[in-house]
Amino acid sequence: MKIGVPKEIKTHEYRVGLTPGAVREYVAAGHSVSVEANAGAGIGATDDSYRKSGATIVSSAREVFASSEMIVKVKEPQPSEWVQLRENQILFTYLHLAPDPEQAKGLIKSGCTAIAYETVTDADGGLPLLAPMSEVAGRLAIEAAGAALKRYAGGRGLLIGGVPGVQPARIVVIGGGVVGTHAARMAVGLGAEVTILDRSIPRLRELDELFEGRVRTRFSTMEAVEEEVFAADVVVGAVLVPGASAPKLVSRGMLSSMRKGSVIVDVAIDQGGCFETSRATTHADPTFEVEGVIHYCVANMPGAVPLTSSQALNNATLPFGLALANKGFAAVLENPHLRAGLNVYRGRLTYKAVADSLGLPFSPIDQAAA
């Protein structure tokens, strides 16, 4: 199969769909790979390093899209990219379609087969292609919170870990999944006082054992959320409903009762955000203030550490990408985990949570492929 890797064009996105090491694996499996010039610059991978791995370097994204049977990216296609997609072409990348109707309509119109990293599953019911970036984002959330808490950034002027004799920051993590666990791990490591809210009692038990009493766990109710958010210095939104829009758990009205200069980090912003006042920001302008509360809502947080992120992502996506390259769409029909990743197929939405979020018709894959 002909594989194409365009350079990412989203603002301050430095990751790359395939590292030189991953390209080498595709080439060894008998596939050809075209990489846009300077696509790997963000991770320090030169065009020569891609050539040595067996790739062909092309001068423009247009050449990549025109010549490839499968496009491998990191972030969702931008308007200038989705218009270049075509029928019988596979797109393998993060999509996050639920809060993005324009992208969804663009992919539907293109007729392409779009497989979303974030909804591919594994035998344990997990999301193996989302997990590595969730790990990175969870850890970065605490770094971002620490920066936003500084007085010159508009925050309370609080050091996350405090010092002897001075109370540390109180950090509340809403959601005990991969993002929440890694955010809590970082926060505990810095010496913060940490609370995790989740609606799964078994998961709360796991977290209690994992952290050996170093975090507080609470069952997430409206009352618990209010109590914890109002007393927090930092609130990390780490809620995930696979494929669907994130639920809004903190309303605008609640902000007036929060501490002035406190910080919200909305890691769920890719799925629309779990705070009512959230709106996507970029690494170039990452924060804004509402009711005295600093909001950090960067939609591609792992892009800030592209070397770590690209390597982690490629480790996870490689076996799935090779399966698609080896068998084409047949791999989707044969593999239930890739089937779960199929969001758009030949002009139809094939992921129910996305269709429901967008209010568009849903076509089960059996019907869409008929």
C-alpha positions as CSV (number, residue, x, y, z in Angstrom):
1,M,0.0,0.0,0.0
2,K,1.1,3.6,-0.6
3,I,1.3,5.4,2.8
4,G,1.4,9.2,3.1
5,V,2.6,11.4,5.9
6,P,1.8,15.1,5.6
7,K,3.3,17.7,7.9
8,E,0.9,18.7,10.6
9,I,-0.4,22.2,10.1
10,K,-2.5,22.9,13.2
11,T,-1.2,25.8,15.2
12,H,1.9,24.8,17.3
13,E,1.5,21.1,16.4
14,Y,5.0,19.6,16.2
15,R,4.2,15.8,16.3
16,V,4.4,13.6,13.2
17,G,2.2,10.7,12.1
18,L,5.1,8.3,11.5
19,T,8.6,8.6,13.0
20,P,11.6,7.3,10.9
21,G,11.6,4.1,12.9
22,A,7.9,3.5,12.1
23,V,8.5,4.2,8.4
24,R,11.2,1.5,8.5
25,E,8.6,-1.0,9.7
26,Y,6.1,-0.1,7.0
27,V,8.8,-0.4,4.3
28,A,10.0,-3.7,5.7
29,A,6.5,-5.0,5.4
30,G,6.5,-4.2,1.7
31,H,4.7,-0.8,1.7
32,S,5.9,2.5,0.2
33,V,5.9,5.7,2.3
34,S,5.8,9.3,1.1
35,V,6.6,11.9,3.6
36,E,6.2,15.7,3.1
37,A,9.5,17.6,3.4
38,N,10.2,18.7,6.9
39,A,7.3,16.8,8.4
40,G,9.5,15.5,11.2
41,A,11.3,18.8,11.9
42,G,9.3,19.2,15.2
43,I,10.9,16.0,16.6
44,G,14.3,16.6,15.1
45,A,13.9,14.0,12.4
46,T,15.5,15.2,9.1
47,D,14.4,14.4,5.6
48,D,17.6,12.3,5.3
49,S,16.6,10.2,8.3
50,Y,13.4,9.4,6.6
51,R,15.2,8.6,3.3
52,K,17.5,6.2,5.2
53,S,14.4,4.5,6.6
54,G,13.1,4.0,3.1
55,A,10.7,6.9,2.6
56,T,10.3,9.1,-0.4
57,I,10.4,12.8,0.4
58,V,7.9,15.0,-1.5
59,S,7.7,18.7,-1.6
60,S,4.1,19.4,-0.7
61,A,1.1,18.0,1.2
62,R,-0.8,18.0,-2.0
63,E,1.5,15.4,-3.4
64,V,1.1,13.3,-0.3
65,F,-2.7,13.3,-0.5
66,A,-2.8,12.8,-4.2
67,S,-0.4,9.8,-4.3
68,S,-1.4,7.9,-1.1
69,E,-3.9,5.2,-0.4
70,M,-3.7,5.8,3.3
71,I,-2.9,9.0,5.1
72,V,-1.4,8.7,8.6
73,K,-1.6,11.9,10.7
74,V,-1.7,13.0,14.3
75,K,-4.3,15.7,14.6
76,E,-7.7,16.0,12.8
77,P,-7.5,17.2,9.2
78,Q,-7.9,20.9,8.8
79,P,-10.2,22.4,6.1
80,S,-7.4,22.6,3.5
81,E,-6.7,18.9,4.1
82,W,-10.1,17.3,4.2
83,V,-10.9,18.7,0.8
84,Q,-8.0,16.7,-0.6
85,L,-9.3,13.4,0.7
86,R,-11.1,11.1,-1.6
87,E,-13.2,7.9,-1.9
88,N,-11.3,4.7,-1.2
89,Q,-8.6,6.6,0.7
90,I,-8.1,5.7,4.3
91,L,-7.4,8.4,6.9
92,F,-5.8,7.2,10.2
93,T,-5.5,9.9,12.8
94,Y,-7.2,11.5,15.8
95,L,-10.5,13.0,14.7
96,H,-12.6,14.1,17.8
97,L,-15.6,14.7,15.6
98,A,-18.3,15.1,18.3
99,P,-17.7,18.9,18.8
100,D,-16.6,19.6,15.2
101,P,-19.5,19.4,12.8
102,E,-17.6,21.1,10.0
103,Q,-14.9,18.5,10.0
104,A,-17.5,15.7,10.1
105,K,-19.3,17.2,7.1
106,G,-16.0,17.6,5.3
107,L,-15.1,14.0,5.8
108,I,-18.5,12.8,4.8
109,K,-18.4,14.8,1.6
110,S,-14.9,13.4,0.8
111,G,-16.2,9.8,0.7
112,C,-13.0,8.7,2.6
113,T,-12.7,6.0,5.2
114,A,-11.8,7.8,8.4
115,I,-10.5,5.7,11.4
116,A,-10.1,7.6,14.7
117,Y,-7.3,6.8,17.0
118,E,-9.5,7.8,20.0
119,T,-12.1,5.2,19.5
120,V,-10.0,2.1,18.5
121,T,-10.4,-0.4,21.3
122,D,-8.4,-3.3,22.8
123,A,-9.3,-6.7,24.3
124,D,-9.6,-5.2,27.7
125,G,-12.1,-2.6,26.6
126,G,-9.5,0.2,26.8
127,L,-8.5,2.8,24.2
128,P,-4.9,1.9,23.4
129,L,-4.3,4.7,20.9
130,L,-5.7,7.4,23.1
131,A,-4.0,6.2,26.2
132,P,-0.4,7.3,25.4
133,M,-1.5,10.9,24.7
134,S,-3.8,10.8,27.7
135,E,-0.8,9.9,29.8
136,V,1.2,12.8,28.4
137,A,-1.7,15.3,28.7
138,G,-2.4,14.3,32.3
139,R,1.1,14.9,33.3
140,L,1.3,18.2,31.3
141,A,-1.9,19.4,32.9
142,I,-0.1,19.8,36.2
143,E,2.8,21.6,34.6
144,A,0.3,23.9,32.9
145,A,-1.5,24.5,36.2
146,G,1.7,25.4,37.9
147,A,2.6,28.0,35.3
148,A,-1.0,29.4,35.3
149,L,-1.0,29.7,39.2
150,K,1.9,32.1,39.1
151,R,0.9,35.7,39.9
152,Y,2.3,37.2,36.7
153,A,0.1,34.8,34.7
154,G,-3.0,35.9,36.6
155,G,-3.0,33.1,39.1
156,R,-3.1,33.1,42.9
157,G,0.6,33.2,43.2
158,L,0.7,29.7,44.7
159,L,3.5,27.1,44.5
160,I,1.9,23.7,43.9
161,G,3.9,21.8,46.5
162,G,4.2,24.6,49.0
163,V,7.2,24.7,51.3
164,P,7.6,23.5,54.9
165,G,5.1,25.4,57.1
166,V,3.0,26.6,54.1
167,Q,0.0,24.8,52.7
168,P,0.4,23.3,49.2
169,A,-2.1,23.8,46.4
170,R,-5.3,21.9,46.5
171,I,-5.8,20.1,43.2
172,V,-9.1,18.4,42.2
173,V,-9.2,15.9,39.4
174,I,-12.6,15.2,37.8
175,G,-12.3,11.7,36.3
176,G,-10.2,8.8,37.4
177,G,-9.2,7.4,34.0
178,V,-5.8,7.6,32.3
179,V,-5.6,11.4,32.2
180,G,-6.8,11.8,35.8
181,T,-4.5,9.1,37.1
182,H,-1.4,10.6,35.5
183,A,-2.4,14.1,36.5
184,A,-2.8,12.9,40.1
185,R,0.5,11.1,39.9
186,M,2.3,14.3,38.9
187,A,0.4,16.4,41.5
188,V,1.2,14.0,44.3
189,G,4.8,13.9,43.3
190,L,5.0,17.7,43.6
191,G,3.5,17.6,47.1
192,A,0.0,18.9,46.3
193,E,-3.1,17.9,48.2
194,V,-5.1,15.9,45.7
195,T,-8.7,14.7,45.4
196,I,-10.0,12.5,42.5
197,L,-13.7,12.4,41.7
198,D,-15.2,9.5,39.7
199,R,-18.5,7.8,39.3
200,S,-17.1,4.2,39.4
201,I,-16.7,2.7,42.9
202,P,-14.4,0.0,41.6
203,R,-12.2,2.6,40.0
204,L,-12.1,4.6,43.2
205,R,-11.0,1.5,45.1
206,E,-8.2,0.9,42.5
207,L,-7.1,4.5,42.8
208,D,-7.1,4.3,46.6
209,E,-4.9,1.3,46.5
210,L,-2.7,2.7,43.7
211,F,-1.9,5.9,45.7
212,E,-1.8,4.2,49.1
213,G,-3.8,6.9,50.8
214,R,-1.8,9.8,49.3
215,V,-5.0,11.1,47.5
216,R,-8.5,11.5,48.6
217,T,-11.2,9.8,46.5
218,R,-14.8,10.9,46.3
219,F,-17.8,9.5,44.4
220,S,-18.8,12.2,41.9
221,T,-22.1,13.8,42.6
222,M,-23.2,17.3,41.9
223,E,-22.8,18.2,45.6
224,A,-19.3,16.6,45.7
225,V,-18.2,18.4,42.6
226,E,-19.4,21.8,43.9
227,E,-17.7,21.2,47.3
228,E,-14.4,20.2,45.8
229,V,-14.3,22.8,43.0
230,F,-15.2,25.7,45.3
231,A,-12.3,24.8,47.6
232,A,-9.8,24.0,44.9
233,D,-6.8,26.0,43.6
234,V,-6.6,23.8,40.5
235,V,-9.4,21.8,38.8
236,V,-8.4,19.3,36.1
237,G,-11.1,18.2,33.8
238,A,-10.3,14.6,32.8
239,V,-13.7,13.2,31.9
240,L,-14.1,11.0,28.8
241,V,-17.1,9.5,27.1
242,P,-15.5,7.7,24.1
243,G,-16.3,9.5,20.9
244,A,-19.0,11.7,22.4
245,S,-19.0,15.3,23.6
246,A,-17.8,15.6,27.1
247,P,-20.5,16.4,29.8
248,K,-20.4,19.9,31.2
249,L,-19.7,19.3,34.9
250,V,-18.8,22.8,36.0
251,S,-21.3,25.6,35.0
252,R,-20.5,29.2,34.5
253,G,-22.5,30.0,37.6
254,M,-20.2,28.0,39.7
255,L,-17.1,30.1,38.8
256,S,-18.2,33.0,41.0
257,S,-17.9,30.7,44.0
258,M,-14.4,29.5,43.1
259,R,-11.2,31.1,44.5
260,K,-10.1,34.1,42.5
261,G,-6.9,33.2,40.6
262,S,-7.6,29.5,40.7
263,V,-7.0,27.5,37.6
264,I,-9.1,25.2,35.4
265,V,-7.2,22.8,33.0
266,D,-9.7,21.3,30.6
267,V,-8.0,18.2,29.1
268,A,-11.4,17.2,27.7
269,I,-11.4,20.2,25.3
270,D,-10.8,18.0,22.3
271,Q,-14.3,16.6,22.9
272,G,-15.8,20.0,23.6
273,G,-14.6,20.4,27.2
274,C,-16.2,19.5,30.5
275,F,-16.5,23.1,31.8
276,E,-19.3,25.3,30.4
277,T,-16.9,28.2,29.9
278,S,-14.2,26.3,28.1
279,R,-13.2,27.2,24.6
280,A,-10.2,25.7,22.7
281,T,-6.9,27.6,22.9
282,T,-3.5,27.1,21.4
283,H,0.1,26.9,22.8
284,A,0.6,30.4,21.4
285,D,-2.2,31.8,23.6
286,P,-3.1,29.1,26.1
287,T,-5.1,30.8,28.8
288,F,-8.0,33.1,29.3
289,E,-9.9,34.4,32.3
290,V,-13.6,34.2,33.2
291,E,-15.0,35.4,36.5
292,G,-11.4,35.6,37.9
293,V,-10.7,31.9,37.1
294,I,-7.8,31.1,34.7
295,H,-8.8,28.6,32.0
296,Y,-6.1,26.5,30.2
297,C,-7.8,24.8,27.3
298,V,-5.1,23.9,24.8
299,A,-6.6,21.4,22.3
300,N,-3.3,19.6,21.5
301,M,-1.5,19.6,24.8
302,P,0.9,16.7,23.8
303,G,2.1,18.7,20.9
304,A,4.2,20.7,23.3
305,V,6.4,17.7,23.8
306,P,6.4,16.2,20.3
307,L,9.4,14.0,20.7
308,T,8.0,12.1,23.6
309,S,4.5,12.2,22.2
310,S,5.3,11.1,18.7
311,Q,7.3,8.1,19.9
312,A,4.6,7.1,22.4
313,L,1.9,7.5,19.8
314,N,3.8,5.5,17.1
315,N,4.5,2.7,19.5
316,A,0.7,2.3,20.0
317,T,-0.5,2.9,16.4
318,L,2.1,0.8,14.6
319,P,0.4,-2.6,14.8
320,F,-3.0,-1.2,13.8
321,G,-1.5,0.9,11.0
322,L,0.4,-2.1,9.6
323,A,-2.8,-4.2,9.7
324,L,-4.6,-1.5,7.6
325,A,-1.7,-1.3,5.2
326,N,-1.5,-5.1,4.8
327,K,-5.2,-5.7,4.3
328,G,-6.9,-2.4,3.6
329,F,-10.5,-2.0,4.6
330,A,-10.7,-5.8,5.1
331,A,-8.7,-5.2,8.3
332,V,-11.6,-3.1,9.6
333,L,-14.1,-5.8,8.9
334,E,-11.9,-8.5,10.4
335,N,-10.7,-6.7,13.5
336,P,-13.4,-5.6,16.0
337,H,-11.0,-3.1,17.6
338,L,-10.4,-1.3,14.3
339,R,-14.1,-1.5,13.6
340,A,-14.6,0.5,16.8
341,G,-12.3,3.1,15.3
342,L,-14.3,3.6,12.1
343,N,-16.1,6.9,12.3
344,V,-16.8,7.7,8.7
345,Y,-17.1,5.4,5.7
346,R,-18.0,6.5,2.2
347,G,-20.2,9.4,3.2
348,R,-21.8,7.9,6.3
349,L,-21.2,8.3,10.0
350,T,-20.5,4.9,11.5
351,Y,-19.9,5.8,15.1
352,K,-23.1,6.2,17.1
353,A,-21.8,8.6,19.8
354,V,-20.5,10.9,17.2
355,A,-23.7,10.9,15.1
356,D,-25.8,11.5,18.3
357,S,-23.6,14.4,19.4
358,L,-23.9,16.0,16.0
359,G,-27.5,15.2,15.4
360,L,-26.7,13.4,12.1
361,P,-27.8,10.0,10.8
362,F,-26.0,7.0,12.1
363,S,-25.1,4.1,9.8
364,P,-23.9,0.8,11.4
365,I,-20.9,-0.5,9.6
366,D,-22.8,-3.5,8.4
367,Q,-25.2,-1.2,6.6
368,A,-22.6,1.3,5.4
369,A,-20.4,-1.4,3.9
370,A,-23.3,-3.3,2.3
